[in-house]
Amino acid sequence: MRGHPRKGEERPKEPTWLERQRTMDLEEMVDELPKEFTTGVKRNA
């Protein structure tokens, strides 16, 4: 299902984060947050 859809083909849209968040409770929201760091730290000059 990668790439551009074929002519006349309709793909179902996945709900956005905000749309999914409306039906979640706090624990589910926290579980979806990333667990590892994505930024590095400079260690030496």
All heavy atoms as TSV, in Angstrom:
chain	resi	resn	atom	element	x	y	z
A	1	MET	N	N	0.814	-1.191	0.000
A	1	MET	CA	C	0.000	0.000	0.000
A	1	MET	C	C	0.859	1.257	0.000
A	1	MET	O	O	0.411	2.292	0.429
A	1	MET	CB	C	-0.895	0.022	1.224
A	1	MET	CG	C	-2.124	-0.760	1.090
A	1	MET	SD	S	-3.402	0.258	1.790
A	1	MET	CE	C	-4.786	-0.700	1.478
A	2	ARG	N	N	2.093	1.149	-0.454
A	2	ARG	CA	C	2.944	2.325	-0.499
A	2	ARG	C	C	2.713	3.081	-1.789
A	2	ARG	O	O	2.221	2.539	-2.760
A	2	ARG	CB	C	4.395	1.889	-0.401
A	2	ARG	CG	C	4.735	1.336	0.957
A	2	ARG	CD	C	6.145	0.851	1.020
A	2	ARG	NE	N	7.077	1.863	0.510
A	2	ARG	CZ	C	8.385	1.714	0.474
A	2	ARG	NH1	N	8.918	0.594	0.898
A	2	ARG	NH2	N	9.163	2.646	0.002
A	3	GLY	N	N	3.103	4.333	-1.775
A	3	GLY	CA	C	3.051	5.127	-2.982
A	3	GLY	C	C	1.690	5.753	-3.232
A	3	GLY	O	O	0.798	5.764	-2.393
A	4	HIS	N	N	1.548	6.243	-4.430
A	4	HIS	CA	C	0.338	6.944	-4.855
A	4	HIS	C	C	-0.763	5.930	-5.162
A	4	HIS	O	O	-0.495	4.917	-5.791
A	4	HIS	CB	C	0.676	7.770	-6.098
A	4	HIS	CG	C	-0.315	8.828	-6.398
A	4	HIS	ND1	N	-1.504	8.565	-7.011
A	4	HIS	CD2	C	-0.297	10.166	-6.166
A	4	HIS	CE1	C	-2.165	9.690	-7.158
A	4	HIS	NE2	N	-1.455	10.674	-6.647
A	5	PRO	N	N	-2.002	6.173	-4.736
A	5	PRO	CA	C	-3.079	5.225	-5.055
A	5	PRO	C	C	-3.391	5.217	-6.552
A	5	PRO	O	O	-3.187	6.207	-7.252
A	5	PRO	CB	C	-4.269	5.737	-4.253
A	5	PRO	CG	C	-3.966	7.150	-3.957
A	5	PRO	CD	C	-2.484	7.293	-3.942
A	6	ARG	N	N	-3.855	4.086	-7.033
A	6	ARG	CA	C	-4.232	3.971	-8.434
A	6	ARG	C	C	-5.430	4.855	-8.728
A	6	ARG	O	O	-6.167	5.248	-7.829
A	6	ARG	CB	C	-4.585	2.527	-8.773
A	6	ARG	CG	C	-3.391	1.626	-8.720
A	6	ARG	CD	C	-3.771	0.237	-9.143
A	6	ARG	NE	N	-2.594	-0.622	-9.085
A	6	ARG	CZ	C	-2.627	-1.921	-9.036
A	6	ARG	NH1	N	-3.788	-2.552	-9.050
A	6	ARG	NH2	N	-1.527	-2.618	-8.990
A	7	LYS	N	N	-5.636	5.124	-9.994
A	7	LYS	CA	C	-6.743	5.970	-10.397
A	7	LYS	C	C	-8.062	5.328	-9.968
A	7	LYS	O	O	-8.313	4.165	-10.245
A	7	LYS	CB	C	-6.712	6.159	-11.913
A	7	LYS	CG	C	-7.670	7.177	-12.420
A	7	LYS	CD	C	-7.483	7.417	-13.909
A	7	LYS	CE	C	-8.363	8.530	-14.384
A	7	LYS	NZ	N	-8.156	8.809	-15.801
A	8	GLY	N	N	-8.882	6.062	-9.260
A	8	GLY	CA	C	-10.164	5.557	-8.792
A	8	GLY	C	C	-10.093	4.805	-7.473
A	8	GLY	O	O	-11.109	4.440	-6.917
A	9	GLU	N	N	-8.899	4.550	-6.977
A	9	GLU	CA	C	-8.738	3.810	-5.720
A	9	GLU	C	C	-8.802	4.777	-4.544
A	9	GLU	O	O	-8.161	5.821	-4.544
A	9	GLU	CB	C	-7.385	3.093	-5.705
A	9	GLU	CG	C	-7.120	2.320	-4.434
A	9	GLU	CD	C	-5.722	1.700	-4.407
A	9	GLU	OE1	O	-4.991	1.815	-5.389
A	9	GLU	OE2	O	-5.388	1.122	-3.368
A	10	GLU	N	N	-9.587	4.436	-3.549
A	10	GLU	CA	C	-9.698	5.241	-2.338
A	10	GLU	C	C	-9.113	4.445	-1.182
A	10	GLU	O	O	-9.515	3.311	-0.941
A	10	GLU	CB	C	-11.167	5.567	-2.045
A	10	GLU	CG	C	-11.838	6.390	-3.113
A	10	GLU	CD	C	-12.051	7.814	-2.667
A	10	GLU	OE1	O	-11.898	8.083	-1.474
A	10	GLU	OE2	O	-12.355	8.641	-3.526
A	11	ARG	N	N	-8.184	5.032	-0.485
A	11	ARG	CA	C	-7.590	4.361	0.672
A	11	ARG	C	C	-8.228	4.900	1.942
A	11	ARG	O	O	-8.479	6.098	2.060
A	11	ARG	CB	C	-6.095	4.616	0.710
A	11	ARG	CG	C	-5.391	3.954	-0.436
A	11	ARG	CD	C	-3.913	4.035	-0.259
A	11	ARG	NE	N	-3.244	3.443	-1.412
A	11	ARG	CZ	C	-1.970	3.539	-1.646
A	11	ARG	NH1	N	-1.199	4.182	-0.802
A	11	ARG	NH2	N	-1.438	2.974	-2.705
A	12	PRO	N	N	-8.485	4.018	2.897
A	12	PRO	CA	C	-9.062	4.501	4.166
A	12	PRO	C	C	-8.030	5.340	4.910
A	12	PRO	O	O	-6.852	4.999	4.960
A	12	PRO	CB	C	-9.377	3.214	4.930
A	12	PRO	CG	C	-8.502	2.171	4.312
A	12	PRO	CD	C	-8.289	2.579	2.883
A	13	LYS	N	N	-8.471	6.473	5.453
A	13	LYS	CA	C	-7.578	7.337	6.207
A	13	LYS	C	C	-7.431	6.813	7.629
A	13	LYS	O	O	-8.407	6.426	8.262
A	13	LYS	CB	C	-8.136	8.754	6.265
A	13	LYS	CG	C	-7.907	9.564	5.037
A	13	LYS	CD	C	-8.288	11.005	5.328
A	13	LYS	CE	C	-7.614	11.912	4.353
A	13	LYS	NZ	N	-7.813	13.323	4.705
A	14	GLU	N	N	-6.199	6.824	8.120
A	14	GLU	CA	C	-5.972	6.455	9.515
A	14	GLU	C	C	-6.264	7.681	10.365
A	14	GLU	O	O	-5.947	8.807	9.981
A	14	GLU	CB	C	-4.527	6.022	9.711
A	14	GLU	CG	C	-4.193	4.718	9.024
A	14	GLU	CD	C	-2.794	4.243	9.352
A	14	GLU	OE1	O	-2.247	4.654	10.399
A	14	GLU	OE2	O	-2.256	3.477	8.558
A	15	PRO	N	N	-6.878	7.483	11.521
A	15	PRO	CA	C	-7.182	8.642	12.372
A	15	PRO	C	C	-5.892	9.305	12.861
A	15	PRO	O	O	-4.890	8.633	13.116
A	15	PRO	CB	C	-7.965	8.049	13.535
A	15	PRO	CG	C	-7.718	6.590	13.494
A	15	PRO	CD	C	-7.336	6.242	12.098
A	16	THR	N	N	-5.915	10.617	12.984
A	16	THR	CA	C	-4.750	11.351	13.464
A	16	THR	C	C	-4.594	11.125	14.965
A	16	THR	O	O	-5.477	10.571	15.633
A	16	THR	CB	C	-4.897	12.856	13.191
A	16	THR	OG1	O	-6.013	13.346	13.941
A	16	THR	CG2	C	-5.089	13.134	11.716
A	17	TRP	N	N	-3.465	11.596	15.493
A	17	TRP	CA	C	-3.203	11.456	16.925
A	17	TRP	C	C	-4.303	12.127	17.736
A	17	TRP	O	O	-4.801	11.572	18.714
A	17	TRP	CB	C	-1.842	12.066	17.238
A	17	TRP	CG	C	-1.606	12.311	18.690
A	17	TRP	CD1	C	-1.530	13.512	19.306
A	17	TRP	CD2	C	-1.447	11.336	19.722
A	17	TRP	NE1	N	-1.325	13.350	20.639
A	17	TRP	CE2	C	-1.271	12.020	20.934
A	17	TRP	CE3	C	-1.426	9.959	19.746
A	17	TRP	CZ2	C	-1.081	11.370	22.145
A	17	TRP	CZ3	C	-1.247	9.321	20.964
A	17	TRP	CH2	C	-1.074	10.017	22.139
A	18	LEU	N	N	-4.726	13.314	17.333
A	18	LEU	CA	C	-5.756	14.027	18.096
A	18	LEU	C	C	-7.100	13.315	18.028
A	18	LEU	O	O	-7.845	13.282	19.013
A	18	LEU	CB	C	-5.898	15.458	17.589
A	18	LEU	CG	C	-4.730	16.385	17.913
A	18	LEU	CD1	C	-4.932	17.737	17.258
A	18	LEU	CD2	C	-4.555	16.530	19.398
A	19	GLU	N	N	-7.431	12.728	16.896
A	19	GLU	CA	C	-8.691	11.992	16.771
A	19	GLU	C	C	-8.682	10.732	17.636
A	19	GLU	O	O	-9.681	10.389	18.260
A	19	GLU	CB	C	-8.940	11.630	15.309
A	19	GLU	CG	C	-9.227	12.828	14.439
A	19	GLU	CD	C	-9.226	12.507	12.958
A	19	GLU	OE1	O	-8.697	11.460	12.559
A	19	GLU	OE2	O	-9.762	13.330	12.197
A	20	ARG	N	N	-7.539	10.048	17.690
A	20	ARG	CA	C	-7.450	8.851	18.541
A	20	ARG	C	C	-7.453	9.218	20.011
A	20	ARG	O	O	-7.963	8.492	20.846
A	20	ARG	CB	C	-6.165	8.077	18.231
A	20	ARG	CG	C	-6.181	7.363	16.919
A	20	ARG	CD	C	-4.953	6.556	16.763
A	20	ARG	NE	N	-3.807	7.386	17.171
A	20	ARG	CZ	C	-2.552	7.152	16.860
A	20	ARG	NH1	N	-2.234	6.121	16.169
A	20	ARG	NH2	N	-1.595	7.952	17.256
A	21	GLN	N	N	-6.883	10.371	20.328
A	21	GLN	CA	C	-6.745	10.788	21.720
A	21	GLN	C	C	-8.105	11.019	22.384
A	21	GLN	O	O	-8.234	10.852	23.593
A	21	GLN	CB	C	-5.920	12.073	21.761
A	21	GLN	CG	C	-5.305	12.379	23.086
A	21	GLN	CD	C	-4.403	13.597	23.018
A	21	GLN	OE1	O	-4.610	14.465	22.182
A	21	GLN	NE2	N	-3.427	13.654	23.882
A	22	ARG	N	N	-9.107	11.364	21.618
A	22	ARG	CA	C	-10.440	11.623	22.182
A	22	ARG	C	C	-11.031	10.398	22.869
A	22	ARG	O	O	-11.811	10.520	23.800
A	22	ARG	CB	C	-11.388	12.065	21.076
A	22	ARG	CG	C	-11.073	13.409	20.531
A	22	ARG	CD	C	-12.037	13.789	19.453
A	22	ARG	NE	N	-11.583	14.996	18.786
A	22	ARG	CZ	C	-11.849	15.300	17.542
A	22	ARG	NH1	N	-12.594	14.505	16.808
A	22	ARG	NH2	N	-11.388	16.400	17.023
A	23	THR	N	N	-10.672	9.204	22.397
A	23	THR	CA	C	-11.253	7.982	22.943
A	23	THR	C	C	-10.335	7.286	23.949
A	23	THR	O	O	-10.699	6.250	24.479
A	23	THR	CB	C	-11.591	7.004	21.813
A	23	THR	OG1	O	-10.395	6.683	21.103
A	23	THR	CG2	C	-12.599	7.609	20.850
A	24	MET	N	N	-9.150	7.862	24.199
A	24	MET	CA	C	-8.180	7.214	25.097
A	24	MET	C	C	-8.315	7.736	26.519
A	24	MET	O	O	-8.813	8.826	26.745
A	24	MET	CB	C	-6.753	7.540	24.640
A	24	MET	CG	C	-6.339	6.976	23.351
A	24	MET	SD	S	-4.653	7.528	23.057
A	24	MET	CE	C	-4.239	6.515	21.676
A	25	ASP	N	N	-7.818	6.928	27.455
A	25	ASP	CA	C	-7.682	7.445	28.804
A	25	ASP	C	C	-6.210	7.830	29.000
A	25	ASP	O	O	-5.380	7.635	28.117
A	25	ASP	CB	C	-8.162	6.446	29.860
A	25	ASP	CG	C	-7.378	5.144	29.875
A	25	ASP	OD1	O	-6.430	5.018	29.092
A	25	ASP	OD2	O	-7.730	4.255	30.677
A	26	LEU	N	N	-5.874	8.392	30.146
A	26	LEU	CA	C	-4.547	8.939	30.381
A	26	LEU	C	C	-3.447	7.883	30.237
A	26	LEU	O	O	-2.402	8.138	29.635
A	26	LEU	CB	C	-4.484	9.586	31.762
A	26	LEU	CG	C	-3.154	10.237	32.121
A	26	LEU	CD1	C	-2.828	11.362	31.150
A	26	LEU	CD2	C	-3.178	10.740	33.546
A	27	GLU	N	N	-3.672	6.686	30.752
A	27	GLU	CA	C	-2.647	5.637	30.685
A	27	GLU	C	C	-2.325	5.261	29.244
A	27	GLU	O	O	-1.173	5.048	28.897
A	27	GLU	CB	C	-3.104	4.399	31.455
A	27	GLU	CG	C	-3.054	4.581	32.954
A	27	GLU	CD	C	-3.438	3.324	33.702
A	27	GLU	OE1	O	-3.444	2.239	33.089
A	27	GLU	OE2	O	-3.728	3.440	34.898
A	28	GLU	N	N	-3.347	5.175	28.401
A	28	GLU	CA	C	-3.114	4.845	26.990
A	28	GLU	C	C	-2.317	5.950	26.300
A	28	GLU	O	O	-1.443	5.668	25.482
A	28	GLU	CB	C	-4.448	4.648	26.269
A	28	GLU	CG	C	-5.164	3.380	26.652
A	28	GLU	CD	C	-6.542	3.284	26.024
A	28	GLU	OE1	O	-7.242	4.312	25.949
A	28	GLU	OE2	O	-6.898	2.177	25.605
A	29	MET	N	N	-2.614	7.204	26.630
A	29	MET	CA	C	-1.881	8.315	26.025
A	29	MET	C	C	-0.405	8.269	26.412
A	29	MET	O	O	0.467	8.467	25.581
A	29	MET	CB	C	-2.479	9.646	26.468
A	29	MET	CG	C	-3.817	9.956	25.874
A	29	MET	SD	S	-4.355	11.563	26.446
A	29	MET	CE	C	-6.094	11.254	26.619
A	30	VAL	N	N	-0.140	8.009	27.690
A	30	VAL	CA	C	1.243	7.958	28.167
A	30	VAL	C	C	1.968	6.775	27.531
A	30	VAL	O	O	3.148	6.879	27.184
A	30	VAL	CB	C	1.276	7.879	29.712
A	30	VAL	CG1	C	2.673	7.603	30.214
A	30	VAL	CG2	C	0.737	9.160	30.318
A	31	ASP	N	N	1.292	5.649	27.341
A	31	ASP	CA	C	1.916	4.477	26.730
A	31	ASP	C	C	2.331	4.732	25.287
A	31	ASP	O	O	3.279	4.125	24.792
A	31	ASP	CB	C	0.973	3.276	26.783
A	31	ASP	CG	C	0.864	2.688	28.174
A	31	ASP	OD1	O	1.766	2.956	29.003
A	31	ASP	OD2	O	-0.120	1.962	28.430
A	32	GLU	N	N	1.646	5.627	24.593
A	32	GLU	CA	C	1.969	5.899	23.187
A	32	GLU	C	C	3.125	6.879	23.021
A	32	GLU	O	O	3.625	7.051	21.918
A	32	GLU	CB	C	0.735	6.417	22.447
A	32	GLU	CG	C	-0.244	5.332	22.160
A	32	GLU	CD	C	-1.004	5.563	20.866
A	32	GLU	OE1	O	-0.629	6.443	20.089
A	32	GLU	OE2	O	-1.984	4.845	20.671
A	33	LEU	N	N	3.552	7.525	24.097
A	33	LEU	CA	C	4.675	8.453	23.992
A	33	LEU	C	C	5.966	7.667	23.746
A	33	LEU	O	O	6.104	6.533	24.211
A	33	LEU	CB	C	4.820	9.261	25.286
A	33	LEU	CG	C	3.712	10.257	25.569
A	33	LEU	CD1	C	3.920	10.873	26.948
A	33	LEU	CD2	C	3.666	11.325	24.515
A	34	PRO	N	N	6.936	8.242	23.016
A	34	PRO	CA	C	8.193	7.533	22.765
A	34	PRO	C	C	8.941	7.279	24.067
A	34	PRO	O	O	8.965	8.130	24.969
A	34	PRO	CB	C	8.974	8.465	21.852
A	34	PRO	CG	C	8.270	9.767	21.857
A	34	PRO	CD	C	6.889	9.546	22.362
A	35	LYS	N	N	9.551	6.118	24.159
A	35	LYS	CA	C	10.245	5.727	25.392
A	35	LYS	C	C	11.736	6.065	25.358
A	35	LYS	O	O	12.372	6.180	26.382
A	35	LYS	CB	C	10.090	4.219	25.633
A	35	LYS	CG	C	8.651	3.763	25.718
A	35	LYS	CD	C	7.949	4.293	26.940
A	35	LYS	CE	C	6.591	3.703	27.137
A	35	LYS	NZ	N	5.514	4.362	26.488
A	36	GLU	N	N	12.337	6.185	24.170
A	36	GLU	CA	C	13.758	6.482	24.094
A	36	GLU	C	C	13.969	7.913	23.608
A	36	GLU	O	O	13.101	8.512	22.999
A	36	GLU	CB	C	14.487	5.501	23.186
A	36	GLU	CG	C	14.019	5.496	21.768
A	36	GLU	CD	C	13.219	4.257	21.418
A	36	GLU	OE1	O	13.100	3.327	22.200
A	36	GLU	OE2	O	12.697	4.253	20.303
A	37	PHE	N	N	15.133	8.419	23.883
A	37	PHE	CA	C	15.452	9.785	23.505
A	37	PHE	C	C	15.809	9.842	22.024
A	37	PHE	O	O	16.441	8.939	21.492
A	37	PHE	CB	C	16.616	10.315	24.338
A	37	PHE	CG	C	16.298	10.391	25.800
A	37	PHE	CD1	C	16.808	9.463	26.681
A	37	PHE	CD2	C	15.472	11.383	26.287
A	37	PHE	CE1	C	16.507	9.521	28.027
A	37	PHE	CE2	C	15.167	11.444	27.630
A	37	PHE	CZ	C	15.686	10.519	28.503
A	38	THR	N	N	15.435	10.927	21.359
A	38	THR	CA	C	15.719	11.061	19.942
A	38	THR	C	C	16.793	12.117	19.669
A	38	THR	O	O	17.201	12.292	18.540
A	38	THR	CB	C	14.457	11.441	19.161
A	38	THR	OG1	O	13.937	12.637	19.703
A	38	THR	CG2	C	13.424	10.333	19.245
A	39	THR	N	N	17.259	12.815	20.700
A	39	THR	CA	C	18.286	13.824	20.508
A	39	THR	C	C	19.561	13.386	21.200
A	39	THR	O	O	19.537	12.742	22.256
A	39	THR	CB	C	17.857	15.191	21.070
A	39	THR	OG1	O	17.534	15.043	22.454
A	39	THR	CG2	C	16.659	15.729	20.324
A	40	GLY	N	N	20.686	13.751	20.617
A	40	GLY	CA	C	21.972	13.411	21.210
A	40	GLY	C	C	22.481	14.530	22.085
A	40	GLY	O	O	21.938	15.634	22.117
A	41	VAL	N	N	23.539	14.247	22.822
A	41	VAL	CA	C	24.152	15.222	23.703
A	41	VAL	C	C	25.621	15.300	23.349
A	41	VAL	O	O	26.300	14.285	23.222
A	41	VAL	CB	C	23.986	14.801	25.193
A	41	VAL	CG1	C	24.696	15.772	26.102
A	41	VAL	CG2	C	22.523	14.704	25.546
A	42	LYS	N	N	26.113	16.528	23.193
A	42	LYS	CA	C	27.523	16.707	22.898
A	42	LYS	C	C	28.340	16.348	24.133
A	42	LYS	O	O	28.106	16.874	25.220
A	42	LYS	CB	C	27.769	18.164	22.485
A	42	LYS	CG	C	29.170	18.437	22.051
A	42	LYS	CD	C	29.292	19.848	21.528
A	42	LYS	CE	C	30.694	20.114	21.095
A	42	LYS	NZ	N	30.844	21.479	20.596
A	43	ARG	N	N	29.310	15.451	23.958
A	43	ARG	CA	C	30.080	14.993	25.115
A	43	ARG	C	C	31.441	15.672	25.231
A	43	ARG	O	O	31.992	15.754	26.315
A	43	ARG	CB	C	30.289	13.483	25.038
A	43	ARG	CG	C	28.995	12.722	25.157
A	43	ARG	CD	C	29.281	11.258	25.280
A	43	ARG	NE	N	28.018	10.533	25.391
A	43	ARG	CZ	C	27.673	9.850	26.463
A	43	ARG	NH1	N	28.476	9.773	27.486
A	43	ARG	NH2	N	26.528	9.231	26.488
A	44	ASN	N	N	32.006	16.100	24.119
A	44	ASN	CA	C	33.352	16.669	24.150
A	44	ASN	C	C	33.435	17.873	23.232
A	44	ASN	O	O	32.781	17.908	22.203
A	44	ASN	CB	C	34.352	15.601	23.691
A	44	ASN	CG	C	35.563	15.533	24.593
A	44	ASN	OD1	O	35.766	16.389	25.426
A	44	ASN	ND2	N	36.356	14.489	24.405
A	45	ALA	N	N	34.242	18.825	23.598
A	45	ALA	CA	C	34.401	20.030	22.776
A	45	ALA	C	C	35.343	19.793	21.674
A	45	ALA	O	O	35.851	19.355	20.961
A	45	ALA	CB	C	34.903	21.184	23.592
